[in-house]
Amino acid sequence: MFSKKIKITCFDLKKKSGKKIKRLFSDLLQKKKDPNYKLIDTFSKDYQYSFKKKKISKFRKYKTISIFGLGGSSLCIRAIYDFLRLKIRKKVYFYDNLGVTVPKIVKNKNLDIIISKSGSTLETIVNQNIFSNSKKIFITENKKSYLMDLALKLKSEIIEHPNFVGGRYSALSEVGMLPAELLGLKSEKFKKFDNLIKNKNFTSTLLNNVGMMYKFYLLGKTNSVILNFDKSLSSLLEWYQQLLSESLGKKGKGFFPIISNLPKDNHSLMQLYLDGNKNNFFTIFDTTDLKTPKTKNKNLLPDYNFLKNKSIKSIMTAQKNAVKKVFKKQGLRFRNFEILTKDEESLGIIFTYFMLETILLGKLMKLNPFDQPAVESIKIETKRILS
């Protein structure tokens, strides 16, 4: 255990990390052989943002914030908002797809944050055109683009999106941390990278799991089933889903990340997991600091006295332990992420862990984990049809 706030277990505690994985990790930390490794700078507490906290303090007064962005430009912010909602006193609305329905917002009583690295994301352009009617901050790359031209025309605040940070890797950069600051959170509390890479338990867990996932890939086990026991983690897992699929889904390779919500899916998909095709491996997510209602003892019939004084959380914990026990009996591979405290540090650890894991897997699979060439064809064809 490397943190008092989050516990990560491995697929196989006995597996030793190979020299190749250790070398790739060393190259990554030293930013060797790949200019994209510069994005690792954003993980550190010493990273210099393209904004100053003092400069954005004037935006802290807004109690309602709208986020305009697709994919990595909004998923990390939604993950932060949902994960830490009990600490946040502001309302946040997300325009992260076309056709999104949100409450009517009073003009000029809201802060609109418009995010697109390229500055040309079609859905973001459309949504901001139709729904953005308040004070605006643009986060975009420092180059000529539609959103850059619009921001200059409107004389809006412009925050530079680093060109070396892709959207899905931007959680700890300006994209995730500027909104976090405006939500009343402390960006520095997310930044635990410098301590984590010095912690042998963290690095051994990371490299162990990377090695096992690469082994699964070689064996044809490419369905990464994410078993979620806490609905407040849904946005975080959607962020991870994009990170894994968009980074590694190339050249006929990759993993298919499937988010499965338990215990609901015990009554639908679990049959397949236990008795279907064995091309799955599992990652279990749970939190321990969840307060839930207890059963009403006087309404229980005698045959179900075992439910007396049981909270929903304790029942779900029993179900999780049952899943783990049955999986072990059947030889199904799984690892477990147990969040002991939901705060900035825990979330920062998760962001850091999965970005490092994904980059290392990409290099092992001889893929570029930083680009997404295939989706460009859809963008080009859509623009051609509309023109």
Secondary structure by P-SEA (a helix, b strand, c coil): cccccbbbbcccccccccaaaaaaaaaaaacccccccccccccccccccccccccccccccccbbbbbbcccccaaaaaaaaaccccccbbbbbcccccccccccccccbbbbbbbcccccaaaaaaaaccccccccccccccccaaaaaaaaaccbbbbccccccccccccccccaaaaaaaccccccccaaaaaaacaaaaaaaaaaaaaaaaaaaaccccbbbbbccccaaaaaaaaaaaaaaacccccbbbbbbbbbccccccccccccccccccccbbbbbbccbbbbbcccccccccccccccccaaaaaaaaaaaaaaaaaaacccbbbbbbccccaaaaaaaaaaaaaaaaaaaaaacccccccccaaaaaaaaaaaac
